[in-house]
Amino acid sequence: YGDGAPVDPNEPTYCVCKRVSFGEMIACENEDCAIEWFHFACVGLSSDATHKGKWYCETCKAELRKK
């Protein structure tokens, strides 16, 4: 993430980018989501947006449509 801070190899990774937690993030509402947390920028959300209601990642949205 380019800020020069050392990356702890044991720190968990999140999001479709598979990077560590930083900045604003949103959780997928699916309890069984394999990723769970996503960086706003990676999923096309702006940090100044107000998010109302439930949010699902693209993978979980596709799964829900199949049901």
N, C-alpha and C positions, 0 to 999 in steps of 0.2 A: 503494500500500500504506500510505499514511497516516502514515508516520513523519516526514514533512517533508523527507526527503532528496531532493535533485534527481535526476531520472531522466535518465540518459544516453540520448539517442535512438539511439545506436549499440549499446546493450547488447542482446544477444539475448533474445527472449521465449520462454516455454515454457508448457506446460500448456494446458488447455482455456480458462483465463481470459486467456491471451495476455499474461501479466505476466512481469516479470523473475524471476530466481532469487532466492528468499528462503526462510528457514525450512527445515523438513525436506521433502525431495523424494524421489520414488521413480522409478526408470527402468522403462519398458516393456521387456519382454524381447524384443520383436520388433525385429530389427535394421533393418527397413524402416519402423518407426514414424515417421510424419511429425512427431510432437511430441517423443517420446522421454522427456522429463522432466516430472513432474507434482507439484504441491504436494499434500501429504497431505490437507489440508482440502478441496481441490477435488474429490478422488476418494473422499471419504468414509472416509479412514483416520485413525485417531487417532495422535498422536505417541508415545503410550506402548505402542502395539501392537508385537508382535514379528512380523515378516513372514518366513515360511519358504516356501521354494519360489519358483517363478517367478511374476511378476505381469505381467499384460497390461492395457493400457487398454481401455476399452469398445469403441473402434473396432477395435482389433486382435483382441479377443475375438470380435467379430461376424464379422470376416474369417476367422478360424480355424474358426469353426463352419460356414462356407460350404464349406470345403475337404473 
